[in-house]
Amino acid sequence: DGAGEFTMAYHEFNGDGGKAYSGGILFKVAFGPKVWLSETVYATGRLGYRGMFNDIKKSAGDGSISTHSIYLPLYVGAKINNFSIEAGPYFDYIVSGKVEVGTGSNKTKSKIKDDKFSTGLSMNVGYYGWCLSLGLGLTDYAGAKKCKEFFVGLGWSM
């Protein structure tokens, strides 16, 4: 039950005077069994891969950021019949990433080397295997100051 999940997500990053919009994929696999705290309430963790590809719109110039990260959400949830809801913190570590910012011939490219760790809160609401995911970043993402993420995803739990 709940062995894996594939989600296509929309991300929005706010900060540094601009916004970045992202399409991404997220694949999560349970790394342990659900621990049932009562007949309907459980705790579980998943380990996942998250790939994001963003377009940045800023007054300093347009650009892009792409990241590949290890994603670890920890949830407390409840399941009643075919309806489930779960929420908890997530931890994200960027394994590789690159940023391209600027306009015209003034574009600069760099690898993300610092500030690879971010954390936030996420929630999943499921019904008959379909899953709506919501997330809110609590820390800066990929070293961009004042850049918090918000994401909405639709997925399928296996």
N, C-alpha and C positions, 0 to 999 in steps of 0.2 A: 504494500500500500504506500503510495507516494514515493516510489523509487527514483523518479527523475522528473524533470520539468524542462521544457523548451519554451522560451519566451522571446518575442520580438518586442522591443521597447522603443519608446520615444523619450529622449532626455532633453532637459533644458538646464543650462548652466547660466547663472547670473553672477556678475562680478566684473571688476576692472572696466566698468563703463560699457559693457557689451553683453551679448547673449550668444550662446552656442547651442545649436540644435543637433541632436544626434539620433541616428538609427543604430540599434545595437542588437546583438543576440546574447542570450544568456542560457546556459545549459547547466542545470544543477542535478546532482545525484546525492541521495541520502548516504551519509557516511556511518550511520548506525541505526539501530531500530528505533521506532517511536517508543518513548517511555510514557506509558499511559498513567496519568496522575489521578484520573477517575474514569468513569465509564465513557465520557465524551471529551475529556481534556487530556492533551498530550504535550510532550516536549520533543523536539527533534532538531537536528542540524543537517545542513547540506553543504557540499563542496561543489564549486562550479567554476566554469570559464565564462568570462564576460569580454566580448569584443565590441568596441564602440568606435564609430567613425563620425566625427563632428564637423560642422561648418561653423566658423566663428564670425560673428558680425560685430565689429568694434569701430569706434571712431578713429582709432589708430591704424585701422586697416583690416581687411578681411584675412581669413586664414583657415587653417584646419588643424585638428588634433585627432590622432588615432591612438587607441590604447588597447592592450591585451592584458587582462588581469585575472588573478585568482580571486574568487568571490566566495565569501563564507558567511551565509546568513544562519542565525540561530533563532528558532521560533518556539513559541508556546502557542498551541492552537486548540481548536475544538472542532469536532466533527459530529454532526447529527444527520443521520440518513445520508443523502447525497450532497449536503451542503457543508462546507468547511470554511473556517477563517483562522488565520495564523498571523502572528506579528512578533517582531523582535528586532534586535540590532543586526547590522551587517558590517562586515569588515572586507575591505577591498585592497589588494596589493597589486600595483601595476608591474607586470613582468617586463613589458617592453612598450614603448610609446614614443611618438614623435610629434613635434609641433611645427607648423609653418605659419608665419604671420608676416603681414606687410602688404604693400601694393606694388604692382609693376615690377621694376627691377630691384626694388628695395625689400624683396622677400628674404626672410631669414628662416633657416631650417635648423632644428636642434632636437636632440634626443632628450627624453625626460629622464633625468638622472637623480634628482632630489625629490623629496616630498611624494614618494610613491604610495604612501598609505593613506587611506581615507576610511571613514566610518559614517554610518547613518542608521536610519530606521526604515524597516520595510514591512509591508503587510500584503498578504495574499487572501483573496476571497475566491473560493472555488465552488463550482456546481457541476456535477456530472462530468468531472475531469477537466472542464475548462477553468482557467485561472486568470483573474485580474490581479496584477501586481502593481503596487504603489511604493515609491521610495522617496526619502528625503535625506539628503546629505547633511551631516552635522559638522564636517570639517572641510577645509579647502581641498579641491580636487586637482591633482597633477601639478601642484605648486602654484596654481593661479590664485593669487590673493583675492579674498572675498568671493571666491567662486564656489558656490554650493550647487549640488545637482538635485534635480527633481526628475523622477521618471515614472512613467505609466507603461505597463506592458500587458499584453494578452498572450496567454500561453496554454499549453496542454500538459496536464500531469499524467504520467504513465504509472 
